[in-house]
């Protein structure tokens, strides 16, 4: 089981690092971007192993990386999105979005059936909920610190 988590961490760091390089992240932040991708994906898998649904596990993993990125951004004086955007790349619901589009194409090519409609709605809603969980999970920690760590004028 530990071997599976280590492999998940290694293979989820690769796309996070790749997207960080595409977005021209500073060299000193590349390690943290890859490490953030490892943290988010491994955390989501660990939550799923505890029988937490995928959508909630993704939200919790996004919240955790949002908190960690706040710490890193204050420590290294680099904007928070430098760490969070590459770190969430392994969490994106590409399979569900692809399946929804394929179901839509099948409805167009072979006719509309109840089964295809159900699959399209299920995959589409799962995609939207996961994306919403990622966005909300990244936004909440920064909103909390902006509201409660700064004086109101």
C-alpha positions, 0 to 999 in steps of 0.5 A: 500500500505504501508503494502505491502511494509513493508511485502515485506521488511520483507519477502525479508530480510529473504533470504538475512539473510539466505544467509549471514549466509551461507556465514559466514558473521560476526555477526555485519554485519548480520543486514545490509545484511538483511536490504540491501535485504529489500532495494533492493527488496522494491526499485525494487517493488517501481520502478515497481509500477512507471511503470518502466520495471522489468529489469531497476528496477532491475538495479536501485535497484542494483545500489542503494545497490551498493552505500549504500554498499560502504558507509557501507564498509567504515564506518564499514571497512568490504569488500563491497561484504559482504553487496552486495552479500546477498542483491541481493539474493531477486533480482535473476530471479529464476522464469524466469530461471526455466520457460526457463528450463521447456520450454526447457524440454517441447521441448525435451519431446513433440517436438519443437513448435513455441510457446515453442521456443518463451517462451524459448527465452523470459524467457531466455533473461529476465533472462540474462538481469536481471542478467546483470543489477544486475552485472552492477548495483553493479559494477558501483558505485565502479568503479566510486569511484575507478576512481574519489576518488583516485589519479592517479599515 
